[in-house]
């Protein structure tokens, strides 16, 4: 088990200048790790299985295009459900885009950009719940302003309970946070090394 996933993903060595810098904010470090633990190694799975969590994480990390983070979550998925890895890779490729997108009413209409409207390519490989989860996760990553009651109804229709929807949304938000923190720490690490 990795003691600090962010350190691992950012390539921070114990005792390094960046490690000492992170030590200046021990609560931030601790809470980020606790967030990971709560989402990916919970005491009880609850309404979202570990396989679902890691499958969605591999997809979302892949959408963020950080090879190290995506590889980390793909490796986790490969340990739990190797048969899903190819399906995730296919869906990451199908969902790859830049965003953010959305069609907005006035006064934000000038910011509208239609962009990709992702739909799972191979729903039979993922099943109903993961198909809905992937489509919702893509919406949250690339069209957050379009998240709506209708989007939540699609999850409910696929068997996601309110608690499951909250867990899914927390997972997507945590990964966005983690990817950005890791990217920022890598930049700082490169500057420190230069």
Secondary structure as GFF3:
##gff-version 3
##sequence-region A 1 194
A	DSSP	alpha_helix	5	10	.	.	.	ID=ss1
A	DSSP	alpha_helix	17	23	.	.	.	ID=ss2
A	DSSP	alpha_helix	26	40	.	.	.	ID=ss3
A	DSSP	alpha_helix	50	63	.	.	.	ID=ss4
A	DSSP	alpha_helix	67	81	.	.	.	ID=ss5
A	DSSP	three_ten_helix	82	84	.	.	.	ID=ss6
A	DSSP	alpha_helix	85	95	.	.	.	ID=ss7
A	DSSP	three_ten_helix	109	111	.	.	.	ID=ss8
A	DSSP	alpha_helix	123	142	.	.	.	ID=ss9
A	DSSP	three_ten_helix	144	146	.	.	.	ID=ss10
A	DSSP	alpha_helix	149	157	.	.	.	ID=ss11
A	DSSP	alpha_helix	162	193	.	.	.	ID=ss12
###
